[in-house]
């Protein structure tokens, strides 16, 4: 018994196999969304086909859209702020710690 998939029907010929793509991407796709996703994938692929019609003769390949490079500072050790200076703008403090309102799960 073969484990191969049936050939696509003429109506779906050339359409992306959404469930197969989802399995490759390890995504759980509800089969009820398959038709909608197939239509979206088809529109995306059509957009890429449009790009393939552009004349790019003489255009050099590039790895990024600009020639800018990141400016990195030297990683040097330096002294940090003292405890009182660090906590000077804290809304509240408990001993040597910042104290902030609880944000999850009710009262403090």
Biopython code that builds the backbone (N, CA, C, O; Angstrom):
import numpy as np
from Bio.PDB.StructureBuilder import StructureBuilder

atoms = [
    (1, "UNK", "N", (0.846, -1.180, 0.000)),
    (1, "UNK", "CA", (0.000, 0.000, 0.000)),
    (1, "UNK", "C", (0.884, 1.231, 0.000)),
    (1, "UNK", "O", (1.783, 1.342, 0.833)),
    (2, "UNK", "N", (0.652, 2.145, -0.901)),
    (2, "UNK", "CA", (1.454, 3.346, -1.041)),
    (2, "UNK", "C", (0.950, 4.434, -0.101)),
    (2, "UNK", "O", (-0.248, 4.542, 0.161)),
    (3, "UNK", "N", (1.882, 5.235, 0.401)),
    (3, "UNK", "CA", (1.533, 6.312, 1.313)),
    (3, "UNK", "C", (1.474, 7.638, 0.572)),
    (3, "UNK", "O", (1.412, 8.696, 1.198)),
    (4, "UNK", "N", (1.491, 7.590, -0.769)),
    (4, "UNK", "CA", (1.513, 8.825, -1.553)),
    (4, "UNK", "C", (0.146, 9.488, -1.538)),
    (4, "UNK", "O", (-0.879, 8.851, -1.297)),
    (5, "UNK", "N", (0.165, 10.777, -1.801)),
    (5, "UNK", "CA", (-1.058, 11.560, -1.804)),
    (5, "UNK", "C", (-1.702, 11.467, -3.182)),
    (5, "UNK", "O", (-1.007, 11.270, -4.179)),
    (6, "UNK", "N", (-3.003, 11.605, -3.246)),
    (6, "UNK", "CA", (-3.659, 11.608, -4.557)),
    (6, "UNK", "C", (-3.261, 12.859, -5.329)),
    (6, "UNK", "O", (-2.953, 13.899, -4.746)),
    (7, "UNK", "N", (-3.276, 12.737, -6.630)),
    (7, "UNK", "CA", (-2.937, 13.883, -7.480)),
    (7, "UNK", "C", (-3.967, 14.981, -7.272)),
    (7, "UNK", "O", (-5.145, 14.691, -7.063)),
    (8, "UNK", "N", (-3.538, 16.243, -7.328)),
    (8, "UNK", "CA", (-4.498, 17.331, -7.137)),
    (8, "UNK", "C", (-5.519, 17.345, -8.254)),
    (8, "UNK", "O", (-5.213, 17.014, -9.400)),
    (9, "UNK", "N", (-6.731, 17.730, -7.908)),
    (9, "UNK", "CA", (-7.774, 17.823, -8.926)),
    (9, "UNK", "C", (-7.487, 19.029, -9.803)),
    (9, "UNK", "O", (-6.783, 19.940, -9.367)),
    (10, "UNK", "N", (-8.009, 19.068, -11.032)),
    (10, "UNK", "CA", (-7.753, 20.199, -11.911)),
    (10, "UNK", "C", (-8.133, 21.537, -11.269)),
    (10, "UNK", "O", (-7.490, 22.553, -11.533)),
    (11, "UNK", "N", (-9.172, 21.545, -10.429)),
    (11, "UNK", "CA", (-9.591, 22.786, -9.777)),
    (11, "UNK", "C", (-8.517, 23.285, -8.818)),
    (11, "UNK", "O", (-8.374, 24.489, -8.604)),
    (12, "UNK", "N", (-7.751, 22.336, -8.232)),
    (12, "UNK", "CA", (-6.731, 22.708, -7.266)),
    (12, "UNK", "C", (-5.325, 22.630, -7.838)),
    (12, "UNK", "O", (-4.357, 22.828, -7.104)),
    (13, "UNK", "N", (-5.185, 22.348, -9.128)),
    (13, "UNK", "CA", (-3.865, 22.191, -9.719)),
    (13, "UNK", "C", (-3.056, 23.463, -9.514)),
    (13, "UNK", "O", (-3.514, 24.556, -9.844)),
    (14, "UNK", "N", (-1.864, 23.321, -8.974)),
    (14, "UNK", "CA", (-0.998, 24.460, -8.732)),
    (14, "UNK", "C", (-1.289, 25.177, -7.429)),
    (14, "UNK", "O", (-0.523, 26.054, -7.029)),
    (15, "UNK", "N", (-2.370, 24.827, -6.758)),
    (15, "UNK", "CA", (-2.681, 25.464, -5.478)),
    (15, "UNK", "C", (-1.824, 24.838, -4.388)),
    (15, "UNK", "O", (-1.560, 23.636, -4.425)),
    (16, "UNK", "N", (-1.388, 25.632, -3.422)),
    (16, "UNK", "CA", (-0.555, 25.089, -2.349)),
    (16, "UNK", "C", (-1.331, 24.095, -1.496)),
    (16, "UNK", "O", (-2.525, 24.265, -1.253)),
    (17, "UNK", "N", (-0.640, 23.065, -1.049)),
    (17, "UNK", "CA", (-1.237, 22.063, -0.168)),
    (17, "UNK", "C", (-1.094, 22.578, 1.267)),
    (17, "UNK", "O", (-0.070, 22.366, 1.916)),
    (18, "UNK", "N", (-2.120, 23.246, 1.740)),
    (18, "UNK", "CA", (-2.088, 23.939, 3.024)),
    (18, "UNK", "C", (-1.794, 22.991, 4.178)),
    (18, "UNK", "O", (-0.967, 23.304, 5.035)),
    (19, "UNK", "N", (-2.448, 21.854, 4.214)),
    (19, "UNK", "CA", (-2.243, 20.936, 5.332)),
    (19, "UNK", "C", (-0.827, 20.372, 5.321)),
    (19, "UNK", "O", (-0.240, 20.161, 6.382)),
    (20, "UNK", "N", (-0.270, 20.125, 4.133)),
    (20, "UNK", "CA", (1.109, 19.641, 4.048)),
    (20, "UNK", "C", (2.080, 20.720, 4.531)),
    (20, "UNK", "O", (3.008, 20.434, 5.288)),
    (21, "UNK", "N", (1.862, 21.945, 4.093)),
    (21, "UNK", "CA", (2.713, 23.065, 4.534)),
    (21, "UNK", "C", (2.600, 23.236, 6.046)),
    (21, "UNK", "O", (3.605, 23.480, 6.715)),
    (22, "UNK", "N", (1.404, 23.113, 6.585)),
    (22, "UNK", "CA", (1.208, 23.233, 8.029)),
    (22, "UNK", "C", (1.973, 22.138, 8.771)),
    (22, "UNK", "O", (2.579, 22.397, 9.811)),
    (23, "UNK", "N", (1.944, 20.919, 8.239)),
    (23, "UNK", "CA", (2.701, 19.824, 8.886)),
    (23, "UNK", "C", (4.193, 20.125, 8.853)),
    (23, "UNK", "O", (4.882, 19.915, 9.851)),
    (24, "UNK", "N", (4.703, 20.610, 7.730)),
    (24, "UNK", "CA", (6.123, 20.943, 7.631)),
    (24, "UNK", "C", (6.507, 22.035, 8.625)),
    (24, "UNK", "O", (7.599, 22.009, 9.193)),
    (25, "UNK", "N", (5.605, 22.995, 8.831)),
    (25, "UNK", "CA", (5.861, 24.102, 9.751)),
    (25, "UNK", "C", (5.481, 23.752, 11.189)),
    (25, "UNK", "O", (5.631, 24.565, 12.102)),
    (26, "UNK", "N", (4.991, 22.536, 11.369)),
    (26, "UNK", "CA", (4.548, 22.056, 12.689)),
    (26, "UNK", "C", (3.475, 22.965, 13.277)),
    (26, "UNK", "O", (3.514, 23.331, 14.451)),
    (27, "UNK", "N", (2.512, 23.319, 12.421)),
    (27, "UNK", "CA", (1.382, 24.137, 12.832)),
    (27, "UNK", "C", (0.111, 23.306, 12.809)),
    (27, "UNK", "O", (-0.082, 22.472, 11.924)),
    (28, "UNK", "N", (-0.735, 23.534, 13.766)),
    (28, "UNK", "CA", (-2.034, 22.855, 13.800)),
    (28, "UNK", "C", (-3.034, 23.741, 13.072)),
    (28, "UNK", "O", (-3.377, 24.823, 13.548)),
    (29, "UNK", "N", (-3.498, 23.281, 11.925)),
    (29, "UNK", "CA", (-4.461, 24.034, 11.130)),
    (29, "UNK", "C", (-5.779, 23.282, 11.158)),
    (29, "UNK", "O", (-5.838, 22.082, 10.887)),
    (30, "UNK", "N", (-6.816, 23.998, 11.486)),
    (30, "UNK", "CA", (-8.150, 23.414, 11.466)),
    (30, "UNK", "C", (-8.506, 23.145, 10.000)),
    (30, "UNK", "O", (-8.465, 24.064, 9.181)),
    (31, "UNK", "N", (-8.852, 21.907, 9.662)),
    (31, "UNK", "CA", (-9.183, 21.603, 8.254)),
    (31, "UNK", "C", (-10.282, 22.499, 7.689)),
    (31, "UNK", "O", (-10.373, 22.673, 6.474)),
    (32, "UNK", "N", (-11.116, 23.068, 8.560)),
    (32, "UNK", "CA", (-12.167, 23.967, 8.072)),
    (32, "UNK", "C", (-11.580, 25.279, 7.548)),
    (32, "UNK", "O", (-12.246, 25.992, 6.797)),
    (33, "UNK", "N", (-10.346, 25.607, 7.932)),
    (33, "UNK", "CA", (-9.690, 26.823, 7.457)),
    (33, "UNK", "C", (-8.893, 26.580, 6.177)),
    (33, "UNK", "O", (-8.350, 27.521, 5.599)),
    (34, "UNK", "N", (-8.820, 25.347, 5.740)),
    (34, "UNK", "CA", (-7.951, 24.994, 4.620)),
    (34, "UNK", "C", (-8.253, 25.811, 3.362)),
    (34, "UNK", "O", (-7.332, 26.323, 2.726)),
    (35, "UNK", "N", (-9.515, 25.936, 3.001)),
    (35, "UNK", "CA", (-9.865, 26.658, 1.774)),
    (35, "UNK", "C", (-9.463, 28.132, 1.866)),
    (35, "UNK", "O", (-8.889, 28.681, 0.925)),
    (36, "UNK", "N", (-9.764, 28.764, 2.988)),
    (36, "UNK", "CA", (-9.410, 30.176, 3.163)),
    (36, "UNK", "C", (-7.891, 30.365, 3.111)),
    (36, "UNK", "O", (-7.402, 31.295, 2.470)),
    (37, "UNK", "N", (-7.148, 29.489, 3.783)),
    (37, "UNK", "CA", (-5.693, 29.589, 3.779)),
    (37, "UNK", "C", (-5.119, 29.305, 2.396)),
    (37, "UNK", "O", (-4.151, 29.946, 1.986)),
    (38, "UNK", "N", (-5.703, 28.352, 1.673)),
    (38, "UNK", "CA", (-5.229, 28.057, 0.316)),
    (38, "UNK", "C", (-5.377, 29.292, -0.569)),
    (38, "UNK", "O", (-4.491, 29.599, -1.368)),
    (39, "UNK", "N", (-6.510, 30.006, -0.425)),
    (39, "UNK", "CA", (-6.726, 31.214, -1.216)),
    (39, "UNK", "C", (-5.702, 32.292, -0.846)),
    (39, "UNK", "O", (-5.197, 32.992, -1.724)),
    (40, "UNK", "N", (-5.395, 32.428, 0.452)),
    (40, "UNK", "CA", (-4.406, 33.412, 0.887)),
    (40, "UNK", "C", (-3.014, 33.048, 0.362)),
    (40, "UNK", "O", (-2.294, 33.908, -0.146)),
    (41, "UNK", "N", (-2.638, 31.770, 0.487)),
    (41, "UNK", "CA", (-1.337, 31.318, -0.027)),
    (41, "UNK", "C", (-1.246, 31.562, -1.524)),
    (41, "UNK", "O", (-0.206, 31.996, -2.019)),
    (42, "UNK", "N", (-2.311, 31.290, -2.242)),
    (42, "UNK", "CA", (-2.316, 31.476, -3.697)),
    (42, "UNK", "C", (-2.084, 32.944, -4.044)),
    (42, "UNK", "O", (-1.321, 33.244, -4.962)),
    (43, "UNK", "N", (-2.734, 33.870, -3.319)),
    (43, "UNK", "CA", (-2.522, 35.300, -3.560)),
    (43, "UNK", "C", (-1.074, 35.693, -3.278)),
    (43, "UNK", "O", (-0.497, 36.496, -4.011)),
    (44, "UNK", "N", (-0.486, 35.135, -2.222)),
    (44, "UNK", "CA", (0.906, 35.437, -1.887)),
    (44, "UNK", "C", (1.828, 34.948, -2.997)),
    (44, "UNK", "O", (2.722, 35.671, -3.435)),
    (45, "UNK", "N", (1.606, 33.721, -3.447)),
    (45, "UNK", "CA", (2.442, 33.168, -4.511)),
    (45, "UNK", "C", (2.286, 33.949, -5.805)),
    (45, "UNK", "O", (3.257, 34.114, -6.543)),
    (46, "UNK", "N", (1.093, 34.429, -6.091)),
    (46, "UNK", "CA", (0.875, 35.257, -7.283)),
    (46, "UNK", "C", (1.669, 36.558, -7.175)),
    (46, "UNK", "O", (2.197, 37.042, -8.176)),
    (47, "UNK", "N", (1.759, 37.118, -5.990)),
    (47, "UNK", "CA", (2.543, 38.345, -5.800)),
    (47, "UNK", "C", (4.008, 38.082, -6.114)),
    (47, "UNK", "O", (4.672, 38.919, -6.726)),
    (48, "UNK", "N", (4.519, 36.925, -5.699)),
    (48, "UNK", "CA", (5.911, 36.590, -6.005)),
    (48, "UNK", "C", (6.103, 36.370, -7.504)),
    (48, "UNK", "O", (7.158, 36.704, -8.044)),
    (49, "UNK", "N", (5.103, 35.815, -8.180)),
    (49, "UNK", "CA", (5.205, 35.648, -9.632)),
    (49, "UNK", "C", (5.316, 37.010, -10.306)),
    (49, "UNK", "O", (6.034, 37.156, -11.295)),
    (50, "UNK", "N", (4.610, 38.007, -9.777)),
    (50, "UNK", "CA", (4.687, 39.360, -10.310)),
    (50, "UNK", "C", (6.115, 39.885, -10.197)),
    (50, "UNK", "O", (6.623, 40.523, -11.119)),
    (51, "UNK", "N", (6.763, 39.610, -9.054)),
    (51, "UNK", "CA", (8.147, 40.055, -8.875)),
    (51, "UNK", "C", (9.078, 39.418, -9.904)),
    (51, "UNK", "O", (10.049, 40.042, -10.333)),
    (52, "UNK", "N", (8.790, 38.191, -10.295)),
    (52, "UNK", "CA", (9.672, 37.507, -11.242)),
    (52, "UNK", "C", (9.597, 38.113, -12.642)),
    (52, "UNK", "O", (10.428, 37.794, -13.493)),
    (53, "UNK", "N", (8.627, 38.971, -12.891)),
    (53, "UNK", "CA", (8.517, 39.611, -14.213)),
    (53, "UNK", "C", (9.370, 40.876, -14.314)),
    (53, "UNK", "O", (9.506, 41.445, -15.397)),
    (54, "UNK", "N", (9.943, 41.319, -13.194)),
    (54, "UNK", "CA", (10.749, 42.543, -13.215)),
    (54, "UNK", "C", (12.084, 42.309, -13.909)),
    (54, "UNK", "O", (12.683, 41.240, -13.789)),
    (55, "UNK", "N", (12.539, 43.321, -14.634)),
    (55, "UNK", "CA", (13.837, 43.253, -15.286)),
    (55, "UNK", "C", (14.896, 43.665, -14.269)),
    (55, "UNK", "O", (14.945, 44.823, -13.854)),
    (56, "UNK", "N", (15.735, 42.726, -13.871)),
    (56, "UNK", "CA", (16.768, 43.010, -12.877)),
    (56, "UNK", "C", (18.161, 42.885, -13.483)),
    (56, "UNK", "O", (19.140, 42.692, -12.761)),
    (57, "UNK", "N", (18.252, 42.993, -14.798)),
    (57, "UNK", "CA", (19.560, 42.945, -15.450)),
    (57, "UNK", "C", (20.432, 44.074, -14.906)),
    (57, "UNK", "O", (20.000, 45.225, -14.849)),
    (58, "UNK", "N", (21.640, 43.746, -14.513)),
    (58, "UNK", "CA", (22.571, 44.738, -14.015)),
    (58, "UNK", "C", (22.386, 45.089, -12.547)),
    (58, "UNK", "O", (23.140, 45.900, -12.010)),
    (59, "UNK", "N", (21.404, 44.497, -11.892)),
    (59, "UNK", "CA", (21.194, 44.770, -10.472)),
    (59, "UNK", "C", (22.001, 43.753, -9.680)),
    (59, "UNK", "O", (21.807, 42.545, -9.811)),
    (60, "UNK", "N", (22.904, 44.260, -8.862)),
    (60, "UNK", "CA", (23.750, 43.371, -8.063)),
    (60, "UNK", "C", (22.950, 42.760, -6.911)),
    (60, "UNK", "O", (22.135, 43.436, -6.285)),
    (61, "UNK", "N", (23.189, 41.485, -6.639)),
    (61, "UNK", "CA", (22.525, 40.877, -5.478)),
    (61, "UNK", "C", (22.971, 41.580, -4.202)),
    (61, "UNK", "O", (24.100, 42.062, -4.116)),
    (62, "UNK", "N", (22.086, 41.636, -3.215)),
    (62, "UNK", "CA", (22.466, 42.275, -1.959)),
    (62, "UNK", "C", (21.971, 41.444, -0.784)),
    (62, "UNK", "O", (21.005, 40.689, -0.889)),
    (63, "UNK", "N", (22.660, 41.608, 0.330)),
    (63, "UNK", "CA", (22.281, 40.853, 1.517)),
    (63, "UNK", "C", (21.452, 41.688, 2.473)),
    (63, "UNK", "O", (20.840, 41.151, 3.396)),
    (64, "UNK", "N", (21.427, 42.998, 2.262)),
    (64, "UNK", "CA", (20.600, 43.897, 3.077)),
    (64, "UNK", "C", (20.260, 45.113, 2.229)),
    (64, "UNK", "O", (20.964, 45.405, 1.262)),
    (65, "UNK", "N", (19.198, 45.825, 2.574)),
    (65, "UNK", "CA", (18.732, 46.911, 1.711)),
    (65, "UNK", "C", (19.575, 48.173, 1.746)),
    (65, "UNK", "O", (19.428, 49.023, 0.868)),
    (66, "UNK", "N", (20.451, 48.327, 2.730)),
    (66, "UNK", "CA", (21.286, 49.525, 2.806)),
    (66, "UNK", "C", (22.735, 49.129, 3.063)),
    (66, "UNK", "O", (23.032, 47.983, 3.398)),
    (67, "UNK", "N", (23.621, 50.093, 2.901)),
    (67, "UNK", "CA", (25.029, 49.854, 3.193)),
    (67, "UNK", "C", (25.386, 50.221, 4.625)),
    (67, "UNK", "O", (26.556, 50.158, 5.004)),
    (68, "UNK", "N", (24.405, 50.599, 5.419)),
    (68, "UNK", "CA", (24.675, 50.977, 6.795)),
    (68, "UNK", "C", (25.205, 49.786, 7.575)),
    (68, "UNK", "O", (24.817, 48.643, 7.335)),
    (69, "UNK", "N", (26.089, 50.072, 8.502)),
    (69, "UNK", "CA", (26.579, 49.031, 9.400)),
    (69, "UNK", "C", (26.282, 49.460, 10.826)),
    (69, "UNK", "O", (26.183, 50.651, 11.121)),
    (70, "UNK", "N", (26.142, 48.488, 11.697)),
    (70, "UNK", "CA", (25.892, 48.798, 13.099)),
    (70, "UNK", "C", (27.138, 49.404, 13.724)),
    (70, "UNK", "O", (28.258, 48.953, 13.487)),
    (71, "UNK", "N", (26.920, 50.411, 14.508)),
    (71, "UNK", "CA", (28.017, 51.027, 15.242)),
    (71, "UNK", "C", (27.991, 50.424, 16.636)),
    (71, "UNK", "O", (27.020, 50.571, 17.378)),
    (72, "UNK", "N", (29.061, 49.754, 16.970)),
    (72, "UNK", "CA", (29.129, 49.086, 18.263)),
    (72, "UNK", "C", (30.125, 49.819, 19.155)),
    (72, "UNK", "O", (31.187, 50.243, 18.699)),
    (73, "UNK", "N", (29.779, 49.959, 20.404)),
    (73, "UNK", "CA", (30.716, 50.563, 21.341)),
    (73, "UNK", "C", (31.598, 49.464, 21.912)),
    (73, "UNK", "O", (31.237, 48.287, 21.907)),
    (74, "UNK", "N", (32.747, 49.866, 22.397)),
    (74, "UNK", "CA", (33.620, 48.901, 23.052)),
    (74, "UNK", "C", (32.943, 48.406, 24.320)),
    (74, "UNK", "O", (32.303, 49.176, 25.037)),
    (75, "UNK", "N", (33.086, 47.142, 24.584)),
    (75, "UNK", "CA", (32.508, 46.552, 25.780)),
    (75, "UNK", "C", (33.537, 46.663, 26.899)),
    (75, "UNK", "O", (34.413, 45.813, 27.056)),
    (76, "UNK", "N", (33.400, 47.736, 27.670)),
    (76, "UNK", "CA", (34.374, 47.987, 28.730)),
    (76, "UNK", "C", (33.690, 47.942, 30.087)),
    (76, "UNK", "O", (32.534, 48.338, 30.233)),
    (77, "UNK", "N", (34.410, 47.463, 31.050)),
    (77, "UNK", "CA", (33.909, 47.431, 32.415)),
    (77, "UNK", "C", (33.950, 48.837, 32.984)),
    (77, "UNK", "O", (34.920, 49.567, 32.777)),
    (78, "UNK", "N", (32.897, 49.220, 33.704)),
    (78, "UNK", "CA", (32.877, 50.513, 34.381)),
    (78, "UNK", "C", (32.040, 50.373, 35.643)),
    (78, "UNK", "O", (31.267, 49.426, 35.790)),
    (79, "UNK", "N", (32.199, 51.303, 36.527)),
    (79, "UNK", "CA", (31.475, 51.205, 37.799)),
    (79, "UNK", "C", (29.998, 51.489, 37.571)),
    (79, "UNK", "O", (29.623, 52.237, 36.669)),
    (80, "UNK", "N", (29.175, 50.880, 38.403)),
    (80, "UNK", "CA", (27.737, 51.091, 38.281)),
    (80, "UNK", "C", (27.294, 52.103, 39.328)),
    (80, "UNK", "O", (28.084, 52.549, 40.160)),
    (81, "UNK", "N", (26.020, 52.454, 39.270)),
    (81, "UNK", "CA", (25.479, 53.405, 40.223)),
    (81, "UNK", "C", (25.452, 52.807, 41.622)),
    (81, "UNK", "O", (25.353, 51.591, 41.785)),
    (82, "UNK", "N", (25.538, 53.655, 42.615)),
    (82, "UNK", "CA", (25.406, 53.210, 43.991)),
    (82, "UNK", "C", (23.952, 52.894, 44.306)),
    (82, "UNK", "O", (23.062, 53.271, 43.544)),
    (83, "UNK", "N", (23.696, 52.208, 45.414)),
    (83, "UNK", "CA", (22.356, 51.771, 45.787)),
    (83, "UNK", "C", (21.399, 52.954, 45.931)),
    (83, "UNK", "O", (20.303, 52.926, 45.372)),
    (84, "UNK", "N", (21.789, 53.975, 46.659)),
    (84, "UNK", "CA", (20.889, 55.112, 46.867)),
    (84, "UNK", "C", (20.600, 55.842, 45.560)),
    (84, "UNK", "O", (19.468, 56.267, 45.332)),
    (85, "UNK", "N", (21.588, 55.992, 44.714)),
    (85, "UNK", "CA", (21.400, 56.651, 43.421)),
    (85, "UNK", "C", (20.494, 55.808, 42.518)),
    (85, "UNK", "O", (19.666, 56.352, 41.788)),
    (86, "UNK", "N", (20.651, 54.494, 42.567)),
    (86, "UNK", "CA", (19.826, 53.596, 41.757)),
    (86, "UNK", "C", (18.365, 53.670, 42.174)),
    (86, "UNK", "O", (17.479, 53.694, 41.319)),
    (87, "UNK", "N", (18.102, 53.705, 43.467)),
    (87, "UNK", "CA", (16.727, 53.684, 43.975)),
    (87, "UNK", "C", (16.132, 55.075, 44.159)),
    (87, "UNK", "O", (15.008, 55.197, 44.644)),
    (88, "UNK", "N", (16.855, 56.121, 43.787)),
    (88, "UNK", "CA", (16.399, 57.493, 44.018)),
    (88, "UNK", "C", (15.060, 57.788, 43.339)),
    (88, "UNK", "O", (14.244, 58.511, 43.911)),
    (89, "UNK", "N", (14.810, 57.266, 42.167)),
    (89, "UNK", "CA", (13.566, 57.546, 41.445)),
    (89, "UNK", "C", (12.543, 56.427, 41.548)),
    (89, "UNK", "O", (11.538, 56.445, 40.837)),
    (90, "UNK", "N", (12.778, 55.459, 42.415)),
    (90, "UNK", "CA", (11.823, 54.367, 42.587)),
    (90, "UNK", "C", (10.543, 54.916, 43.202)),
    (90, "UNK", "O", (10.606, 55.764, 44.092)),
    (91, "UNK", "N", (9.373, 54.447, 42.744)),
    (91, "UNK", "CA", (8.130, 54.938, 43.331)),
    (91, "UNK", "C", (8.044, 54.570, 44.821)),
    (91, "UNK", "O", (7.463, 55.305, 45.619)),
    (92, "UNK", "N", (8.615, 53.452, 45.168)),
    (92, "UNK", "CA", (8.672, 53.013, 46.568)),
    (92, "UNK", "C", (9.789, 51.989, 46.668)),
    (92, "UNK", "O", (10.187, 51.383, 45.674)),
    (93, "UNK", "N", (10.287, 51.807, 47.880)),
    (93, "UNK", "CA", (11.334, 50.814, 48.043)),
    (93, "UNK", "C", (11.144, 50.101, 49.365)),
    (93, "UNK", "O", (10.636, 50.668, 50.333)),
    (94, "UNK", "N", (11.555, 48.866, 49.387)),
    (94, "UNK", "CA", (11.568, 48.066, 50.606)),
    (94, "UNK", "C", (13.010, 47.639, 50.796)),
    (94, "UNK", "O", (13.542, 46.835, 50.031)),
    (95, "UNK", "N", (13.630, 48.185, 51.818)),
    (95, "UNK", "CA", (15.044, 47.963, 52.096)),
    (95, "UNK", "C", (15.880, 48.319, 50.869)),
    (95, "UNK", "O", (15.966, 49.492, 50.507)),
    (96, "UNK", "N", (16.498, 47.326, 50.220)),
    (96, "UNK", "CA", (17.362, 47.610, 49.072)),
    (96, "UNK", "C", (16.721, 47.193, 47.747)),
    (96, "UNK", "O", (17.424, 46.931, 46.772)),
    (97, "UNK", "N", (15.376, 47.130, 47.712)),
    (97, "UNK", "CA", (14.666, 46.659, 46.519)),
    (97, "UNK", "C", (13.644, 47.688, 46.057)),
    (97, "UNK", "O", (13.123, 48.464, 46.858)),
    (98, "UNK", "N", (13.362, 47.686, 44.741)),
    (98, "UNK", "CA", (12.254, 48.456, 44.208)),
    (98, "UNK", "C", (10.973, 47.814, 44.709)),
    (98, "UNK", "O", (10.908, 46.591, 44.841)),
    (99, "UNK", "N", (9.961, 48.608, 44.988)),
    (99, "UNK", "CA", (8.647, 48.086, 45.342)),
    (99, "UNK", "C", (7.666, 48.633, 44.323)),
    (99, "UNK", "O", (7.538, 49.847, 44.167)),
    (100, "UNK", "N", (6.976, 47.742, 43.631)),
    (100, "UNK", "CA", (6.024, 48.142, 42.595)),
    (100, "UNK", "C", (4.691, 47.470, 42.869)),
    (100, "UNK", "O", (4.646, 46.430, 43.527)),
    (101, "UNK", "N", (3.605, 48.050, 42.372)),
    (101, "UNK", "CA", (2.293, 47.433, 42.588)),
    (101, "UNK", "C", (2.215, 46.071, 41.901)),
    (101, "UNK", "O", (2.804, 45.850, 40.843)),
    (102, "UNK", "N", (1.476, 45.174, 42.530)),
    (102, "UNK", "CA", (1.261, 43.862, 41.940)),
    (102, "UNK", "C", (0.426, 44.022, 40.677)),
    (102, "UNK", "O", (-0.549, 44.773, 40.674)),
    (103, "UNK", "N", (0.795, 43.329, 39.604)),
    (103, "UNK", "CA", (0.066, 43.484, 38.352)),
    (103, "UNK", "C", (-0.776, 42.270, 37.996)),
    (103, "UNK", "O", (-1.670, 42.374, 37.156)),
    (104, "UNK", "N", (-0.517, 41.132, 38.606)),
    (104, "UNK", "CA", (-1.256, 39.906, 38.291)),
    (104, "UNK", "C", (-1.755, 39.281, 39.585)),
    (104, "UNK", "O", (-0.993, 39.137, 40.541)),
    (105, "UNK", "N", (-3.017, 38.913, 39.619)),
    (105, "UNK", "CA", (-3.527, 38.077, 40.698)),
    (105, "UNK", "C", (-4.045, 38.769, 41.941)),
    (105, "UNK", "O", (-3.948, 38.200, 43.028)),
    (106, "UNK", "N", (-4.590, 39.968, 41.833)),
    (106, "UNK", "CA", (-5.286, 40.538, 42.966)),
    (106, "UNK", "C", (-4.435, 41.400, 43.879)),
    (106, "UNK", "O", (-3.464, 42.028, 43.456)),
    (107, "UNK", "N", (-4.834, 41.409, 45.155)),
    (107, "UNK", "CA", (-4.214, 42.284, 46.146)),
    (107, "UNK", "C", (-2.772, 41.903, 46.413)),
    (107, "UNK", "O", (-2.342, 40.781, 46.148)),
    (108, "UNK", "N", (-2.024, 42.884, 46.954)),
    (108, "UNK", "CA", (-0.597, 42.697, 47.218)),
    (108, "UNK", "C", (-0.362, 41.856, 48.426)),
    (108, "UNK", "O", (0.787, 41.602, 48.787)),
]
sb = StructureBuilder()
sb.init_structure("model")
sb.init_model(0)
sb.init_chain("A")
sb.init_seg("    ")
for serial, (resi, resn, name, xyz) in enumerate(atoms, 1):
    if name == "N":
        sb.init_residue(resn, " ", resi, " ")
    sb.init_atom(name, np.array(xyz, "f"), 0.0, 1.0, " ", f" {name:<3s}", serial, name[0])
structure = sb.get_structure()
